[in-house]
């Protein structure tokens, strides 16, 4: 599994140090992740101290997860898609 966190701190609340604001966001989400099922497809919006949406976290699959996921499950390849690591069609 791959955990992704994207946060825009360029527009921090007035008078707030971006490093402190990011630290607050990381502590908050780090402490609350146990409330979420961490599997491919999971995710949520991330809010700053002014309760504005400033980013998102998500969980994606890895090639190992993709290979073992059943069709239709998060992380499964699209129907007809080559398996991860398979040579492209027409390649010799």
Rosetta blueprint (number, residue, H / E / L):
1 X L
2 X E
3 X E
4 X E
5 X E
6 X E
7 X E
8 X L
9 X L
10 X L
11 X L
12 X L
13 X L
14 X L
15 X L
16 X L
17 X L
18 X H
19 X H
20 X H
21 X H
22 X H
23 X H
24 X H
25 X H
26 X H
27 X H
28 X H
29 X H
30 X H
31 X H
32 X H
33 X H
34 X H
35 X H
36 X L
37 X L
38 X L
39 X L
40 X L
41 X L
42 X L
43 X E
44 X E
45 X E
46 X E
47 X E
48 X L
49 X L
50 X L
51 X L
52 X L
53 X E
54 X E
55 X E
56 X E
57 X E
58 X E
59 X E
60 X E
61 X L
62 X L
63 X H
64 X H
65 X H
66 X H
67 X H
68 X H
69 X L
70 X L
71 X L
72 X L
73 X L
74 X L
75 X L
76 X L
77 X L
78 X L
79 X L
80 X L
81 X L
82 X L
83 X L
84 X L
85 X L
86 X L
87 X L
88 X L
89 X L
90 X L
91 X L
92 X L
